Amino acid sequence: MTAPGSAAPLTPLPLDALLEAFSTTVEAGDGVARLAMRRTDTTVGGFRGSINGGVLAALVELAAHSALATVLTPGEAVEHTIDVSVTYLRPSLGDPTLAEGRLLRKGGRYAVCIVEVRNGESGDVTVIGKATLGLLRQSDG
């Protein structure tokens, strides 16, 4: 595939390299998940050499899923992501980039999490995100 106005073909982002960039630590049982992402050739590509915005949005979603996973009961699962909103406050230049997802509310069918992404070196908040996730219960079939 070639981008309009460009002679070079587009190269798909290597998903396995992107997933490899995430290393996850989850605090079980309390609705909180902390993730650390290394700075790699795959994750960099944003403004002023920062972490790519799409990668940061994926990190927000992954942190929300991980936070919710800490409080799921047997027979429950995250069915899908309903909504993700991401506000970019400043370029994410740190190594590592840290994300903390916190469960705000878990209802019968939906859950809402907020996520703060920080520069691991300075502690500056670089991204604020919110995710609404759909829940599946085994009895929902």
C-alpha positions in Angstrom: 0.0 0.0 0.0 1.3 3.5 -0.8 0.2 6.6 1.0 -1.3 9.5 -1.1 1.5 11.7 -2.4 4.2 9.2 -1.4 6.2 6.7 -3.4 7.2 4.6 -0.4 4.9 1.8 0.7 3.5 1.9 4.3 5.0 -0.5 6.7 2.7 -2.0 9.2 3.7 -1.5 12.9 5.1 -4.8 14.1 2.5 -5.8 16.8 4.8 -8.4 18.5 7.5 -5.7 18.9 4.9 -3.3 20.4 3.6 -5.9 22.9 7.2 -6.8 23.8 7.8 -3.1 24.8 5.2 -3.5 27.6 6.3 -5.0 30.9 3.5 -5.2 33.3 3.3 -5.3 37.1 -0.2 -5.6 38.5 -1.2 -5.0 42.2 -3.8 -7.8 42.5 -7.1 -7.3 44.2 -7.3 -3.6 44.7 -8.4 -2.2 41.3 -5.0 -0.8 40.5 -2.5 -1.7 37.8 0.9 -0.2 37.2 2.6 -0.7 33.9 6.1 0.3 32.7 6.9 0.7 29.0 10.5 0.9 27.7 11.5 3.4 25.1 12.3 1.5 21.9 12.4 2.2 18.1 8.9 0.8 18.0 7.4 3.0 20.6 9.1 6.3 19.7 7.8 8.3 16.8 5.8 11.1 18.3 6.4 14.8 18.7 10.0 15.8 19.5 11.1 12.2 19.7 8.4 11.3 22.2 6.5 8.0 22.6 3.9 7.8 19.7 0.4 9.0 20.7 -1.2 5.8 19.4 1.1 3.7 21.5 0.2 5.9 24.6 -3.5 5.3 23.8 -2.9 1.6 23.7 -1.0 1.8 27.0 -4.0 3.6 28.6 -6.4 0.9 27.4 -4.0 -1.9 28.6 -3.7 -0.2 32.0 -7.5 0.0 32.3 -8.0 -3.6 31.3 -5.3 -4.7 33.8 -6.8 -2.6 36.7 -10.2 -4.1 36.1 -8.8 -7.6 35.8 -7.6 -7.4 39.5 -11.2 -7.3 40.7 -13.0 -9.7 38.3 -14.7 -12.6 40.1 -14.9 -16.1 38.7 -17.1 -16.2 35.6 -16.5 -12.5 34.8 -14.3 -11.2 31.9 -13.7 -8.0 30.0 -15.9 -8.4 27.0 -14.8 -5.3 25.1 -13.7 -1.6 25.2 -16.6 0.7 24.8 -14.7 4.0 24.9 -11.2 5.3 25.4 -10.4 9.0 25.8 -6.9 10.3 25.9 -5.7 13.8 26.8 -2.0 14.5 25.8 -0.5 17.0 28.3 3.1 17.0 27.2 5.5 14.8 25.1 6.2 11.5 26.8 10.0 11.5 26.7 10.9 9.3 29.8 12.4 5.9 29.9 10.5 4.1 31.3 7.0 5.6 30.7 4.8 4.6 33.6 1.0 4.1 33.6 -1.2 3.6 36.5 -4.8 2.5 35.9 -7.4 2.8 38.7 -10.9 1.4 38.7 -13.4 4.1 39.4 -16.6 2.0 39.2 -17.6 -1.5 38.4 -21.2 -2.1 37.8 -23.2 -5.0 36.5 -22.3 -4.5 32.8 -19.8 -1.8 32.6 -16.7 -0.5 34.4 -14.9 2.8 34.2 -11.1 3.3 34.8 -8.9 6.3 34.8 -5.2 6.2 33.9 -2.3 8.5 34.5 0.8 8.2 32.3 4.0 9.6 33.7 7.6 10.2 32.7 9.4 7.6 34.8 12.4 9.9 35.2 10.8 13.2 36.3 7.4 11.9 37.5 5.6 14.5 35.2 2.1 13.5 34.1 2.2 13.3 30.3 -1.2 11.7 29.5 -4.6 11.4 31.3 -6.9 8.7 30.0 -10.3 7.2 30.8 -11.7 3.9 29.5 -15.2 2.4 29.7 -15.1 -1.4 29.5 -18.0 -3.9 29.0 -18.2 -6.8 31.3 -19.3 -10.3 30.4 -20.6 -12.7 33.0 -20.7 -16.4 32.4 -24.5 -16.4 32.9 -24.8 -13.6 30.2 -23.8 -16.3 27.7 
